[in-house]
Amino acid sequence: MQKKTNDFSTGKLFPMILKYSIPAALSLLISAIYNIVDRIFVGNFNGTSALAGLSICFPLSYMMMAFGLTCSAGGSSMFSLFAGKQEQKNMNRSFGNSLILVVIFELCLSVLLLVFADPILQVFGVTETAYEYAFTYYQIVTLGCLFQGLTQVFCDFVRVSGKPVLGMCVTGIGAVTNIILDAVFVVGLNLGVAGAAWATVTGQILSALFGAFLVLRGYTKIEMKKETFSFDFKLSKQIISCGFAFWIAQMAMGLISLVYNSQLGKYGGDTAISVYAVAASIMTFVIMPASGISQGIQPIIGNNFGAKKYKRVMSALYQASALSVGVTCVIWLIVMFFPEVILSAFGASNEMMSLGVTGLRTNFCVTPILGFVMLATTFFQSIAKPAPSILITLFRQILFLIPFIYLFPVLAGINGIFIAQPASDILALILSVILILREHRSLYQSESSAKH
């Protein structure tokens, strides 16, 4: 235990950031592949209305991830802080309570989603032509809620235990399974959206089983004892509090999808909704690497914060920010220069291509700044100060974005809907910089005072 803590506290930061961030980013990207691969296969082999049906179900996947990430990110943050203090018992209990919480949350969510399937789809903004596809996909994917949540918890705790590559493998096994089964079910057996849904659920089950195997066989710093699974109300509150920014972010993305679908359906029908399906898929390749880098530095920041090495905490943040913005710039350039290629990969029709090229370029015009905004959001969660994270997320994804989605198309037509995201991101950047600079001053003063 001591050796690992010293590595976090004294090792060279940038190589360490790369060691933990690359597998974490790949792990999140792999998770995102589930829905993206489904959309590519369905868009190419079942048409625009089928793709729109899957797009209508965007909020469903965000809701499933919201509860899983709350428990996994919150629990692993507490785990890292306790590791910095070398409190093994609390490290164990962080895992046990995260597991209990994710099982309760995901099972309750599954029941609610299945019981109220039809009214929920209506709220999601399902169109008459896409209803059959959306309902089929929705019902099957809902069955994977629990396995999605378990996968996230196992993945995060394996990663913060110093096994970032194995953590990536937890989600990787499911993603590879999903791709193979999409080809078999959608193309080979012509099962359409039902085949895509079953491929997704099967992948999630295999990921959860592999994650459980790693934990039970001792590949983490968790000591499996009876007391590990003793429910602690106070600790559970801390876990939920630390992960709550992720819950808001995911639920907000679900709400935003609902708002987007409603507005896009109003201004452009299934074609516009399908363009948003592509935009949302590509945005995943921006958000997930940035989130992965922030999750990758979580054990570094958590351990050093627990050890009261605050200057090292901020240095890790700034070096990771440079990496995050750099990665985001690469994706931004691809979208700016090759929107036609991206749309073609999703089987875009001529009408969809006409709207999509401008829509993608507009939606992604200031994307590089997200490399910093995403990192700022999860930085505060990593040091058990969730309030600023919640504030950034709330403003960026709800208080700024949603009004813009309704206001801008009145002024600029359907393209106004795609302007809403970059406008919101600019304002979120300003807020993030203010909060980070304030925290920077506070931590440096605390470390200087401690030395004197």
N, C-alpha and C positions, 0 to 999 in steps of 0.2 A: 504493500500500500504506500509506504513512504517513498519508494522509488518513483512511482507514477506521479505522486503529488509534486516531488522535486522536478520532474520533467516538465510539468505544466508551469511551475514557478520559476524555473531557471533556464530552460531550453531556449534555443533561438526561435523567435516567434513566427517568422514567415514560413519556414519549412514546416513548423508545427500546424500553422493555419492550413497550409496546403494538404498536409497529411489527413486532417480531420474534415476539411471542407469539401474536397473533391469527392470522397465517397458519400458524404451527406447530400451534396448537390445531385450526384448521380442517383442516389436512392430516391430523392423526391421526384426527379425527372422520370425515373422508372415507374413510380406510383402514378404519375400523370399520364404515362403511356397507355394505361388501361383504357381510359375514355378516348384518348386521341386515336389509338389504333382502331377502336370500335367505329369511330366516326369515319376514318379513312376507308375501311372495308365497306361500311354501310353506304357511305356517299358514292363510292365507285360501283357498287353492285346492287343497290336498292333504290337509288334516286334521291332527289331533293326533298320530297316529303318525308321519307324515312330519316334522312339526316336531320331535318327539322324536328322530328319526333325525339331524336336523341338530344338535340339542343334544348328542347323544352324541359328535359330531365336534368339539365345542368344543376339546378338548385339541389337536387337529390344528392348528387355526389358531394357537393359542398357541405350539406348538412351531416352526411356520414363522416366526413373528415373533420368537421368542427368538433365533435365530441371526442373523437380519437386523439386529435392534436391537443386538445385541452388537457387530457390526462397524460399523454406521452411527453409533450413539451413541458408542462408544469411539473410533472413528476421527475423528469430527467434534470430539470433545472435545480430542483431541490436536492436531488441526488449529487449533483456536481458541487453545490455549496457545502453539503455535508462532507463530501470527499475532501474538500479543501480544509475542513476542520478535523478530518480523520475520525468522523463519527460513524462507525460501521453499522451500528444498530439502526440509526436514523436513515442511513443509505438503504438498508434492507426494507425498512418500513415505507420508504418513498416508492419503491417498486410495488410492494404488496398493495398499498392503498391505490396506486394508479391502476393496477390491474382490476381491483374490485370496482372502482369507479367506472372504468371503461365498459365492463360487462353490464353494469346496471344501466348506464346511459344508452348504450347501443341496443340493448334488448328492448328498453322502453321506446326508443325511437322506431325500431322495427315494427312494433305492435301498432303504434300510432300511424305510421305511414301506410301499413296494410289496411287498417280499419277505415281510414279516411282517404283512400287512394283517389277516388273520383273527384271529390271537392278540392283536394290538394292540386291535382293536375289542372283543374279549372283556374285555380289561383295562379299556377305557374304560367298561365296564358296559352294553353294548348289550342291549336286551331283545329277545325273540323277535319281537314285533310290529313293532319299529322296525328290525330287522336289515337287511332288504332296502334300505330307504331309506338307512340309514347307510353300508352298504357301497358303494352306487353313488356317493354324494356324496364319500366318503372317497377312492376310487380316482381320481376325476377331479381333485379339488382338489389332491391330492398332486402332480400334474403341474405345478402353478404355484409350487412351492416356490422355485425359482431366481429366477423373475421377481418374486416377492414380496420376496425379499432384495435383489435389485438395485434395485428401486424405493425401498426404504428407504435404501440407501446413496446413491443419486443425489439423493434428496429432501433428506437431511440436509446433504450437502456443498454443494448449491445454496443452501440456507438459510443456513448459516454463512459463506458467501461474500458475504453481504449482499444476497441475492435471496430474501427470505422468501416473497413472493407467487408467484414462479416455482416455488419448492420446493413450495408448496401445489398448484400446477397439475400437478405430476408425478403426485401421487396423485389429483387431481381428474379428470383425463382418464379414468383407469381406473374411478373410481366412477360417473361419468356413463354410461360404456359399460355397466357392470354393471347399472345401473338400467334402461336401455333394453332390454338383452338379456334381463333377467329378465322384463320385460313381454312380450317377443316369444317367448321360449322356454317360460316357465312358463304364461303365460296364452294367448298366441296359438297356439303349437304344441303345448301340453299335454304338454311334456316332463318335467314334475314336477321332482324333485330333481336329475336329470341336467341339465336345462336351467339350473337355478340354479347348479350347479357349473361348467358351461361358460361361463356369463355371468361368473362370478368370475374364472376363469382368463384369459379373453379380455381383461378389464379390466386384469389384472395385466401381461399381455404389452404392452399399449399404453402403460401407465405406465412400464415399464422402457425401452421404446424411446424415449419422449419424454425421459426422464431422461438416457439416453445421448446423445441429440441435443444437449441443453443443455451437457453437459460437453465434448463434442467440438467444439462451436461456440464455446467460450470464454466461456460465461456464468458461470463460477466463477473463483475465484482460483487454480485448479489450473493449473500449466504442464505440458502433456502432452509429456513427454520419455521416452526409453527408460528412464532411471534411475528414473522415477516408479514403474515396475512391477517394480523390483528387490526381491525378497523380503528383508525384514530381520527376523530372528527376534526380536531384542530389541524392536523397535518393535511387532511383531505381538503380543508378550506384553503390552506396555503397552496396546495397543488392546483386547485381550481383557479385561485387568484392569479398565480404565475402564468397559467395557461389560458387565462380568460381572453387575452388580446387575440389569441389564435381563434378562439370560439367566435369572437366578434368578426374577425377578418373573414372566416369561412362562411358564417351565416350572412354577413354583409354581401359576400360574393354571390351567395344564393339569391338574396333579395335583389341584388343588382341584375342578375341574370333574368329574374322575373320582370323587373322594370324594363330592361333592354328588350326582352321578347315582346312585351306589351307594346312598346313604342315602335320597334322595328316591324312588328306585325301590322301596326296601324299605318305606317308610312311606306312599307315595302313588301308585306306579305311573307310567304315562306322563303322567298329568295333572300330577302334581307336578314331573316332569322338564320339562314344557312351561312351567310357571310359572317355573321357574328359568331357562329359555331367555329369557323376557321380562325377568326381573330382571337377568340377565347382560348383555342387550342395553342396558338402561337404565343399568346401572352403567358401561357404556362411555362414556356421555355425561357421567359424572362424572370418570372416570379420564383420558379422552383430553384434555379441556380443561386439566385440572391438569397432565398430562404435557406438553401442548403449551406451556403457559406456562413450565414449567421448561426445556423444550428451547429455547424462544424466548430465555430469558435466558442460555442456555449460552454463546453467543459473547461476550455482555457480561461475564459472570463470568469466562470463560476468558481473554479478552484483558486484563481488569483484574488478574486474579490473576497472569498472566504478567508484567504491568508492575508488580507489587507494590503495587497500589493497593487494599489490603485493606479499608479502611473503605468504599470505593465498592462492593466486592464484597458486603459485608454489607448495605449500603443497598439494593442491587439485589434481594437475597434478600427483605428485609422488605417492600419495595414490591410485589414480585411475589406474595408470600404474601397480602397484602391483596386483590389482584386475584383470585387463585386461590380464596380462600375465598368471595369475593363471587359469582363465577361458579357455584361449587358450590352455594351457597345457593339460587340461582334454580332449579336442577335439582331440588334437595331439595324446595322448595315445590311444584313441579309434581307430583312423585311423591306427596307427602303429600295433596294436594287433589284430584288427578285420576287415581287408580289405575285406575278403571273405563275411562276413555277410553284409557289406555295399553294395557290388556289387550285392549280391543276392536279396537285397531289390529292386533293379532296374531291376530285371529279366534278369541278365547277362547270356549269353550263355557260353559254355565251352571256346570258343575262346576268348571271351571278358574277362572272368575270368583269363585266362592265362596271358593276357597283362595287365589287370587292377590291379592285386595285386602289382606287381612291380611298375607300374605307380603311383598308389596312395601313396605308401610308399616313393617313390623318391620325388614326388611333395610336400609332406607334411613334409619332414625330418627336416626342421628348422622352422616350423610353429610358435612355441611359441614367436619368436621375433616379429611377426606381432602384438602381443598384445600391444607392445610399439610403433611401427611404425605408426599404425593406430591412436593411441591416439595423437602422436606428430603432425600428419597431421591436425587433427581437432582442436587441442589446439590453433594453430596460427589463425585459422579462428574464434575461439571464442573470441579472443581479438582484432579482426578487423585488423590483420596483415596477409593478405592473401598470401603475396609473399613467405614466407618459406613453407607454405602448398602446394602452387603450385609447388615449386621447388622439394619438396620430392615426390609428386605425379608424376610429369613429369619424373623425373629420374627413379623412381621405376617401373613405368608401361609402359614407352615408351623408354626412352634412354638406359636403362639397358636391360629390358626384351625382347623387340622385336628383337634386334640383336642377343640375345642369342638363341631365338627360331629358328632362321635361321642357326646360327653357330653350335650349339651343336649337332644336329642330323647328321651333316656332319662328326663329330668326333666320335659320340657314337650311331648312329642309332636312332630308334624311342624313346628309353629311354632318349636320349639327349634332346628331347622336354620337358620331365618332369623334367629335371635337371634345365632348364632355370629359373623357378620361384624361387626356393630356392637361387640360385646364385644372382638373382636380389634383393631378400629380404635382404641378408647379406649386400650388398652395401648400400641399403636404410637405414638399421639400423645405419651404420656408419655415414651417412649424417644426420640422425635425431638426433643422440646423439650430434653431433657438434652444430647443430642449437639450440637445447634445452639448452645446457650449455651456449651458448652465450646469449640467452634470460634470463636465470637464473641470470647471472651476471648483466645484464642491469637492470632488475626489482629490484633486491636487492639494487643496487646502488641508484636507483631512490627513493626507500622507505627510505633508510638511509639518503639521502640528504634532503628529505621532513621533516624528524624529527628534523634535525639540522637547 
